[in-house]
Amino acid sequence: MGFPMNQGLSPPDRVRAALSSAGVAVRIQEFATSTRTAQEAADSIGTRVGQIVKSLLFLAGDHPVLALVSGVNQLDLARLASLAGAPVRKPDANAVRDATGYAIGGVPPTGFPKPIRTFIDRDLVQYDLLWAAAGTPRHVFSIAPQDLVRVTAGTIVDLRR
């Protein structure tokens, strides 16, 4: 099920509402420094880069697919294409916003207008706690890996190059 974007809520509040509707209570944190990249997020939060969830949107044909990748890993695009069943390509910023409701650098793993097929990097489930974007390049939230899998309906796969 998708999450309506027209509620007049800020991006972090939309993320909080989507997670809450899935039964996950989170505390969204805002940082004065950027959390746009995995390294910036880890530095701001004070955690390991591997615990940062990179939300990477691609188009498989005309359909969006989301790869949730550990901050230390590079995505294997050929593997993602194989999993998605079609060649994948990077969308432009407008297509990312259209599919997710969020701007690049702040795309959360959930809370989209329509469900997006999601693949989760197997390396993320080794951690007790993960950190993901919460709608802007300065907002993040922590989440247990099992909750991330549940709220995204994602498939755990090998995604790293």
N, C-alpha and C positions, 0 to 999 in steps of 0.2 A: 504494500500500500504506500502511496506517495504521501508527502506532507505538504499541505497548502502553503504557498509562499505569500499570500496576500493578506496576512494577518496584521500588518502594520508593526511587526516586531523587528527589532534589530537582528542582524545576522547571528550574533551569539545567543540571543533569546530564542531564535528559531531552532538553533541546534539544541539548546536546553529543552525546549518543548518537545522536539522530536524524540530525544533520548528519554524524557520523562514519560511520554506516551508509550515507549517500549519497556517501561519499568526500570529504567536506569537513572538514578539520581546522580548528577554530577555538579561539581563546583568548577565553573569556568573562571579561569584566571586571565587577567590582562597584564601584559608586560609593557614597560616603556620602550624596550628594545624589540626589534623585529624577531618574529618566529617564522618568517617566510620560508627559510631553508631548514633542513634537518639540523645542520650544525648550529645555526642561529638559535633554533628552538632549544636544542640541548644545552647550549651555553646559557640561555636566559633562564631555563627551568632548573639547571643544575643536575642534569641526568645524563645518561649515556646516549649517544647518537642512535644506537640500535633500538632504543625504546621509543623513538620518534616514528610515528606512522605518516608516511608520505602518501597522500591521496592523489593518485595520478589518473586523470581521465583521458581516455582514448576513444576513438570511434572505430568500431569494427563494422565495416560497411557503413550504414547510416545509423547504427545503434551504439549508444554510449556504453562503455565498459569501464569499470573502476578497478585499478590495481592499488591495493593497500600494501605498501612496501616498507620494510625496515629501513630506517634512515641510513644505515651503513651499506645497504645493498644498492646495486644498479639493476634496473629492471631488464630482463631478457625479453625484448620485444617479439622475437620469433616464438618464444614459448607462450607469451600472452596471445599472439595471433592464433596459435594452434589451439589453445584453450577456448578462445572466443569463436573459433570456427570460421574466421575471416581475417584478411589482412587488416592490421590496425594502423591508424595514423593519428598524429597529434591534432586536436582541434584548435581553432583559434580562440582567443579570449572570449569572444561573443558566444561561441558554441559551448564553451565551458559554463558560462553563466546561464545560458538557456537550459542546459541539461541539469545543472546542479542548483542554480539559484544563488551561487556564490562566485566571487572573483578568484582567479588564480592566486595562489599564495595563502588562501584562507579556506580552501575547500575542505569541509569536514568529511568523515566517512559515512555519514547518514544525514537524513533530513532533507531529501530532495523532493521536487515536485512530483516526480514519478519514480518508481523503483529503478535502480540501475544494477545490472548484473555485476557482481563484485567478486574479485579474486583476492585472497589474503595470503601474503608472503608467509610461508611456513616458519621462517625465522622469527616472526613476531610472537609466536605462541610460547617461546621459551622464557619470556619475561613475566614477572608477576604483575607489572603495571606498564601500561603504554600511555603515550601522550599524543594527542591528535589536534589538528586545527579545529577551531570552533567558530568558523565563519569569517574571520579577518586575519590579516598577517600578524596580529598582536594578541590574539585570544587563543587559548588552548584549554584542553580538559584532559584529565586522566581517566583511564578505563581499563578494566581487567580484560585480558585477551578473550576469555570465554564470552564476556558481554559484547565485545566488538564483533565476534563471529555471529552471535545471536541477533544483534540489532541490525547488522548489515545483510543477514542471510547469505554471507559470503562463503565461498569455497576455499578451504586451506589447500594451497598448492605451492610447488617450488617455483618462485618467480625470479630469483636472482641470476644474474649473468655470471 
